[in-house]
Amino acid sequence: MIKKLYFNKKVSKKLGRSFLLLVVLFVWSLTSLPRIPLIGFPPNIPFINGATVVKTWTFTGNAEGLADAANSTSVSFAHDATDNAVKFTTTTKNLSNEVEFGRKAATGETWETWGLPTNATVTDVQITAWQEELVANTKLTSHSLKARIIDSGGSTVHSAGDMLNVTLGTTIDPSYQAGAAGTSRAVDAGSQASSTDVRLELEYTVTTSGGGGTASVDQRFDTIELTITYTPPTPSLTQNDWRLYVDNDALDPTEPWGDPDLDENISLTSVPPSNDPVDPGDEIRIRISVNVSAATLTAANEGFILQYKETNTCTDGISWTDVDASGGSGTWRFASSSVGDNTALSGNPPTAGDLNLGVSDRAGRYSTSAPTSTNPFDVSSGEDFEWDWHIQYNGNAEAHSYCFRMIRDDTTTLNSYNSDSYPRVDARPSTPDFMQHGNFFSTGQERGYFWAD
């Protein structure tokens, strides 16, 4: 059967428009008209990159700490209880650019008081909304408003200019009028810390005429919204406490290594022999806590890698090596287990007894590979989370000393490591390690007598 081919009207119109567009582009290419680049189009449009909070002054019931700065004896600043607003007023004639300020007389407010998280960095400020109403204008010639943020010493924290610099109308307003958003200003470097003392300052300038009769100017302001752009704080991670355990093929290792049990932050040294230094093929569990400071470490934010190096001094300049994959040829490699890799050590909050280190507040994961999955739960600043590493010694039967550390999954180090935060493990010395008088060498360092059990 022969199928009949046809175009409907919509298809015909689309093809016609496409053909016309091709003709226009071809003719354009032959002229000297401006070209639109095919690469890099549309262009990148800059934007403010950061989080924002809005601090709003509504002046409900009071002036929210703003007060007359007593710069002028002719112009007053006060709270208006009827409108729940603040106002500048004068009854003086023949004023020429008379200035008065409304500002908080003392500090005690910071960026944090205004809603920023601790340790945030303020980058920009802008008055994005405000309202004004001129209630009385007798003998008013001109007036204006400036607005800025000042510090405890009265200096502007955005020295590039004021956020508002507005010439106000001289006609009575029927109601409150919305003011246009002001200029976004970069905050000076010395005032960007979230703990900086800050105050709102309003500067009002007025000129009145002379002649018969009295002057009466009443200018009110309400609902001032300040948008603060900031860089959120990043959590700081510090390797903290640790402990070594015998593997029991369960999520919670219950038997600390050694006899007697090695306590937290106690190295597995070859001496005394009852510490039971590792032999080739031995599996060991290392529980490590990491302290979070400066900001909350949100869930699913950080994964980790475990590294080791052969050394007697964990803080020396010797390079570190990633623990090898399970079955790999590395001196230290991950072990295999019936416990699922990257299993969370507990719930949130953790069940009592699931976390083994005294400082631990939140559960991390059990890991037999790296990079690991990310942290399962939020960890607040000041808290520690606990991670469980299950590894196997794949070195030779000689005396060696090894240190371990955690790094981020992007291969950058943690922010800091406490001096006693590096787990250290010795391998058992063998006959070739011993000297005639009974001492032995381990990683280039002479050790004391070693008797096998």
N, C-alpha and C positions, 0 to 999 in steps of 0.2 A: 504494500500500500504506500502510495506517495503522500508524504505529509506536506501540507500546504504551509508555506512560510509567509508571515505577514507581520507588520509593525502596527501597534496601536498608536493612538495619538500621543499618549504620554511618552512612549519610547521615542517617537519621532522628535518631540520637542527636546528631550534630553540630548539626543544625538546632535540636533541642530545647535544647541547651546554649546556643547563640547567642541564642535567644529569651529564655531565662531570664536571661542576662547583660544583655540590653537592658532587661528589666523591672527588674532590680536597680538599674541605672544611672539609670533614669527615676525610681524611687522615691527613690533617694539624692539626686537633684538637687532634690527637693521638701522635703528635710529640712534641718536645721541641722548635719548631720554635716560633718566637715572635707572640704574639696575637694582633689582632686589636680589641680594645674595641668596643662593640656594643652600649654602652651608652656613651654619650659625644663625639661622633665622627661625623664629623670631629672636631678637637679641635678648640677652639676660637682663632682667630688670632688677635693680637692687632693691632689697627690702630689709627692714629691721629684723634681725634674727635674735630672738630671745623670748623669754616669758614676760608676761605683764601682770601687774595688779593695779587696781584703781582705788585711790584714796579719795573719799568724798567728804566735803564739808557741807552739811545741811543746816547748821546753826539752829537746830531745834532746841529751844529752851535756853541757849546761851551762845556765846561767840566762839565756843570750842577753843578757848585759850587765847584767841586773838584779842589784843587790847590796843588802846590809843597809845602811840609812841611818844606823844607830847612834843612832837617836832614843831607844831604850829599852835599858837594861842587863838587862832581865828577859825581853824577847822577842827572838827571833832570826829572821832571814830567811836562807834558804840554798837551794841546789839539792839535790834528792834524786836520786842517781844510780840507785837501784833502780827508781823509778817514772818517771824522766825527767820530773820535775815540780819546781815550787818549793814551799817550805813555810814556814809560820810556826810556831815552837815556843816553849814555855815550860815551866819546871819550878818556877815561883814561885807560891806561894800568896798569897791576899789581894790580888790585883791588882784595881784598879778602873779600868776603861776605859783600860787601858794601850795605847799606840799605837806601832806600828812600821811603817816604810815599806820597800818593796822597789822600787828604781828604779835606773836606770843612773846611775852616778856622774858621768859626763861626757857631753856631746853628741857630735856626729859623725854622728848620724842625722837625716835630714830626711824630709819627706813624700815626696820623690823616692826616698830610700833605701827607703821602704816601698812603692814601686811606682807612684807618680804620675808622669806625664810632666812634663818641664820646662815651666815657665811655666803650669802648671795652677793653678786657684784652688780651695782646699779650702773647702767650705761646711758640711759636717756630719760628725760622727763618732758611731759607735755600736758598742758591744760586742754583737755578735749571737749569739755562742756562747762558752761557757766551761764548764769542768768543775771540780768540787771533790770532795774526799774527806776526811772527818774520820777520822783513824787512831787518835788517842788523845784521851780526854776526861776524864781524872781531875781532879776538882775544877773542871771547866769550868762556869761559870755562864751566860755569854753571850759571843758574839763576832760580829763583823760584818766586811764587806769593802766598801771603796770603791775605785773605779778611775777614773783620769783621765789625760789627756795633758797634760804640762807642757813648757815651753820651756826654753831654755838657762839662764834665770835661776831656774827652779823655779816659775814662775807657770803657773796653769792656762790653757790656750788656749781653753777653752770656759767662760767665767765664769758662765754661766747655771746651772751645776750639774754634779755628777759623772755619769759615764756609768753607773756601778754604785754603788748604796748599798743593800747587801743584809744583812739579818740572817740569819746562818747557823744551821743546826740544831745541836743539842748531842748528838745520838745518833750513835754510831759508824756509818759508812757501810760497806755490804758491798763497795762498789766505787765507782768514780768516778761522780758524778751530774752530769747536765746542768743547768747553771744557766739561768735565764730570761734572755732578751735584755734588755739594759739600755735606758736612755733615750737617744734620739737627741738630740745636742746640737749647736747651731750653733757653728761656730768663729768666734772673735772676728776682727774685720777685720784687726787687726795681725798675725795668725798664719795668714792664709789663703794666703800665697805658698808655692809648692811648695818653696822653698828654706829654709823656716823649720826651725830645729833643734827636734826633738821627742823626747820620751821617754815611755814608759809608766810610770805610778806606781801601785803597789798600796798601799793603806792598810788595815792590819789592826788592829782594836781588840778587846781581850779582857779579861774579868773572871773571876777565879777565887775560890774560897771558901777558908776557913781550915780549922782542925781538924787532927786527926791524919793522919799519912801525908804523902806527897809529891804534888805536882801533876805532871801530864804531859798537855800539850795538843800535838797535832800536826795541823795543818790544811794540806792540800795543794791546789794549783791547777795545772791543765794546760789546754793547747789553748785559748788565749784568742784569739778571732777579732775583729779590729777592722775594721768596714766603714767606709771613707772615701768620702764622696760629694764630688765635685768637678766644677767646670766645666772642660771640656777647653780647652786653649789654642787660640786662633785664630791662623792664620798672618798675619803682617804682610807686605804687598807693597810693594816700593819700585821705581819705574821706575829703571833703571840705565843700561846702555850701549846704543848704537845705531849703525847705519851705513846709508847710502843706496846703493841699487843700481839699475842699469839693468835693466828688465824683459827677460827672454829667453823668456817664455812657457814656463818650466819651474819645477819646484818649488824648485830651488836657483839663485838668481841668482848668477852667477859674476863679473860685471863691476861693480866699485864705480863710483859716479858720479864724474865729473870727470876732468880731464886736467892734472896727474897725479891718480891715484886719491885721492879723499877718504878719510881714515882714519876709524876709529871716533871718534864724538863730535865730528866736525868738520862745521860747518854748511856748507850749500850757499849761499854768499854770491855776490852778483853780481860782486864784485871778488875776484880777477882774473877776467876773462871766460872763461878756460879752465876755470873751474869748471862752465861750461855751465848757467846758471840756467834754470829751466823756462820753457817756452812753452806757450800754450794747447793742450790736447790731449795734452801729454806725460804718459806714465805713469812712475811711480817706485815702487820697492819700498823699504819702510822695515823693517828688522829691528830690533826692540827687545827688550832683555832685562829681565826683572823678577826682582829678588832676593826670596827667601822667607826670613823669619826668624820666631822665636818658636815655630813649630810646623810640622809637615809640611802642605803643601798637598796634600790627597788628590786623586786623579784624579776628574774630572767634578765639580769643586767650583766653579770660577770660569769665567765667560765674560766677554768684554770688548767695549768700544766704543772706537773711535778718534775723537778730537776734534782740532780745530784752531782757531786764532785768528790774526788779522792783527795783528802786533805786532813790535817790535824787542826787547822784553824779555819773555821767556816767563813770568816770575813776576809780571808786573803784574796789576792787578785786572780787566783786560778779560775779558769772559765768553767761554766756549768754545762751539763749535758742533760737533755731530756730523758726521762725514764722511757725505755723502749717498749714497744707494743708486746703484748702477750705472745710468747713463742719466739720473740726476736733474739738477736745475738748480743744485745747490750749487756753490760755488767749488771745493771739493774733493769728489770723489765716488769711489766704488769703481770700479775698472777691471773689464773682463771678460777672461776667460782660458780657455784649454783645460785649465788645471790645476783640479782639483776644489776648490771652496770648502771651507774647514775641513779640508783634508788635513793630517794630522800631518806635521811637518817631518822626522821620522825615527822609528826605533823606540825601544825602551827596553831597555838603554841605547842612546844614539844611535850611529849609524854614523859613524865618523871622517870629517870633512869635510862632514857634512850641516848642522851648525850653524856659523855664520860668525862669531859674536862670541866673543872670547877668554874671556869669563867664563861662557859658557853651559854648563850641565850637562845640561839636559833639554829635550826638544823640545816646542814649542807647536804652533801651527797656521798654515797659510797661509790668509789671510782676504781675501775680496772682498765681504764683507757684515758687518753688525753689527746686533744683538749676535751674537757668534760662538758657535760650539759651545764647550763647556767644555774645560778643560785635559785633554789625553789621558792624562797619567801623573802619578804621585805626584812631588812635588818636596820634598825634605827641607829642613829649616831650614838655611840657609847656602848653598843652591844657587840658581842662576839658571835660569829657563826662557826660551826664545827664541820670539818671535812675528814673523810676516812679514805686513806689510800692503801690499797692492797697490792703489794709488790713482792717480787721474788729476786733473791740473790743469784746471779748467773755468772759470778766471777770464779776465780780459781781458789784452791784451798791454801791460801796464804794470808798472812796478817795484812789487813788494809783497814783504813778508816775513811768513812764517807759522811758527808753532810748533805742535807736535803733542804729544799725551799720550794715554795709555791710561787708561780708567776701567773700573770693574766694570759688568757687564751690568745691575745694578740701579740704575745711574746714580750710584752713590756713587764718590768718588775712591779711588785707591789710598791706602794708609796714608801714603806719603811719596814725594817725587820728589827725586832728587839734583839739585843745582843745574845740572849739565851734562847732565842726562838727557833734555832736551827736543830732539828733532830739529827743526832749523830749515832752512827752504827758502826761497830767494828766487826770485821770478819775474823774467824778463829785462826790463830797462828798454827803453822805446821812445823815439822821437824827442820826444814831448811831455814826457818826464821830464827831459830834459837842460837845464841852464842854459847861459848864454852861455860861461862859462869851462870847460865840459866836465864838471863834476860833475853828479850827478843826485839826485833825491829818491826814496826808497823807504820807503813807510809812514811818511812824515813825517820821515824822517831823511836828512840830506845824506850822500851817499856819494862815493867817489873817482872818478877818471876811468874810463870804460868804453869800450873799443874793441872793435868786433865782429871776430870772427875772419874 
